[in-house]
Amino acid sequence: MNAPIEPHRFVLEPFEARRFANLCGQFDEHLRLIEQRLDIEIRNRGNQFELVGDPKHTQSAEHLLRRLYRETNGTELSPDMVHLFLQESAMEELGGEKGEAGVTLRTRKGMIRPRGANQQRYVKAILDHDINFGIGPAGTGKTYLAVACAVDALEREQVRRILLVRPAVEAGEKLGFLPGDLAQKIDPYLRPLYDALYEMLGFETVAKLIEKQVIEVAPLAYMRGRTLNNSFIILDESQNTTLEQMKMFLTRIGFGSTAVITGDTTQVDLPRGTRSGLLHVIDVLRDVPGISFTHFKPKDVVRHPLVQRIVEAYERFDDAQGKAAEARAAARRQAKDDDSDA
């Protein structure tokens, strides 16, 4: 007979009723979420906990609960935040204080900590290199963390301005029929960047900085001929650049500037037969010193759990389609060889 699993016991100190209620959530919803995701049972009397389940899972749950309890000192937890911490604990094996030390970005609205080893590597690379590429599926924090790094650099006066660039904006061709000036035409395309700025700086501050051109909207087509010094430049959706556009953008970088180029190579919207500048530049600049490449995987997704499953499902489908295409091509070649022999 199997011996019963010994509960994993620990105490959260110091006990403060308000912080503890924040940790547990309304009707203990945060604890229930942790139970469901780690497949364990959480029992507690006050700040004394018993965790029942696989020892590896209960150990990870203790470290997770301790981290969340530290967050309650000044932060109101939400199910979304608990989910993000759970995502991080799934990416890294939580052991001891592993994952505690790392880069932290300071913004006017609070501190931002990269979640997971790959996000940490990405932010460290941005801080250490002048040109950086963040490549991977939606929901991995590529754009959000790039904006956070830009805001942090601006707050510490390392740069004088932030430029937001996106190649999906065409000068007049696709947007000319829309009302308003250039900024109003391209605003919808830069909404993810704006949303991150509003969250980190506040709506009024962002509006003032845009008015003073400290934050500048720079359509890719309008970048030609410029030299960008003392700036933090973010090129979003770079998979939709052409080879010429990517080269033109990279050669705009001046002294004291940092550039972050983000994109998802699985979502290229260029006309058929046009090669993506992002796919091309990965091969061209792979071994160039001073340039960093961070590749994100589906496991790095920090949105709703379904987003990760959707990305993984598409990846499996594309792999299956590719293998099927290779099999058909091999069959055609074999048939042609058979006809030649006959």
Number of C-alpha atoms within 10 A of each C-alpha: 3 4 5 6 10 12 17 17 15 14 15 16 11 10 13 13 11 10 20 17 15 21 24 19 18 12 9 12 15 21 20 15 16 21 19 10 13 18 14 18 17 18 14 12 8 13 14 13 17 17 22 19 18 17 15 12 18 23 17 21 23 22 17 20 19 17 15 19 21 15 16 16 14 8 13 12 20 16 15 13 14 21 19 19 20 21 21 23 20 16 16 16 13 20 14 11 10 11 17 10 9 15 16 16 17 18 21 13 11 11 12 16 17 20 23 22 14 19 23 18 16 24 24 17 20 24 15 14 16 19 20 24 24 28 25 22 24 22 18 24 22 26 23 17 23 27 25 25 24 28 25 21 22 20 15 12 11 16 20 18 24 27 19 19 26 24 20 21 20 16 15 11 8 11 13 13 9 12 9 10 9 16 13 11 19 21 14 11 17 19 11 14 19 18 14 18 21 15 15 22 19 14 13 10 14 18 14 12 15 15 11 11 14 17 23 17 19 21 22 21 16 12 15 13 10 13 13 20 17 18 25 28 28 24 26 26 24 27 27 26 27 19 16 10 19 22 14 17 22 14 13 17 21 16 11 14 21 27 27 25 26 25 24 21 17 14 13 19 14 14 9 7 6 13 16 22 18 27 20 14 15 13 9 10 12 11 11 8 8 11 17 22 21 19 17 21 16 19 19 24 25 22 16 13 13 10 16 20 14 12 18 16 13 12 14 12 12 13 12 12 12 12 12 12 12 12 12 12 12 12 12 12 12 12 12 12 11 10 9 8 7 6
